[in-house]
Amino acid sequence: MKLSENNPFLSHLLFVFLASIILGAGRALSIRFPDRIAEFPKDKSNQPLKTAVFALGSFWRSEAVFGCLDGVVRTTVGYAGGSKMSPEYRSLGDHAECVQIEYDARLINFRKLLEVFWSSHDSRQVFGQGPDVGNQYRSIIFTNGTEESRLAAVSKEREQTRSKSSIVTTQIQHLGTFYPAEPEHQKFELKQNPFLLQLIGNLPEEELEKSSMAAKLNSYAAELCPLKMQKQIDTKIRDIIKRGWPILR
């Protein structure tokens, strides 16, 4: 089965259907006919999103760790923590691979993100995670102010208490410049699943990077969504295939 890439109406219908599942739309959905698929849903409160940045090993997996959390709107992989100007993947200098998380503080807070950070990697491993060894894979909590620094320090102390036999190597740094990584590194796990990319209309790189749905499906592709949501998306996608939507013929 293959999605038709030449029928924007059908692509948008399927996008709206998946959005209602994955993003939890609780209101009636209207059909529009834009040249490109608009991001969905929109925040009508005009309340600015908050930003957090963490380094916890390879940023391909790190992005997938956070993308499926309730309240996380957008994820971007990139480089931070070093002094080199305009780092690149093959020339990082002293930067670390990291993930930037844009989130709605009404639905999730920095404390919860810290909990996910600690539970998603081995903070006792020196300059690396699993088979990925090197300075670019070190563990860092980047902070944007005094309160975040305090919360990070408290959480690190708590983690060290739990790890009596090993030293927690995680650094706490004030966030300087965050450099977004090259397009090929964004939503890496999702890009390994062409079928999922087709389900959301084969978005161009700049839209894929900013898409809330892509952030969710990136986690889903890596099997890192909360179990309930992982199963819910599984069920709905199987239902789409079973019904043989015209878009899949």
Buried (B, 14 or more C-beta within 10 A) or exposed (E): EEBEEEEBEBBBBBBBBBBBBBBEEEEEEEEEEEEEBEBBBEEEEEEEBBBBBBBBBBBBBBBBBBBBBEBBBBBBBBBBBBEEEEBEBEEBBEBBBBBBBBBBEEEBBBEBBBEBBBEBBBBBBEBBBEEBEEBBBBBBBBBBEEEBBEBBEEBBEBBBEEEEEEEBBBBBBEBEBBBEBEEEBBBBBBBEBEEBBBBBBBBEEEBBBBBBBBBBBBBBBBEBBEEEBBEBBEEBBEEBEEEEBEBBE
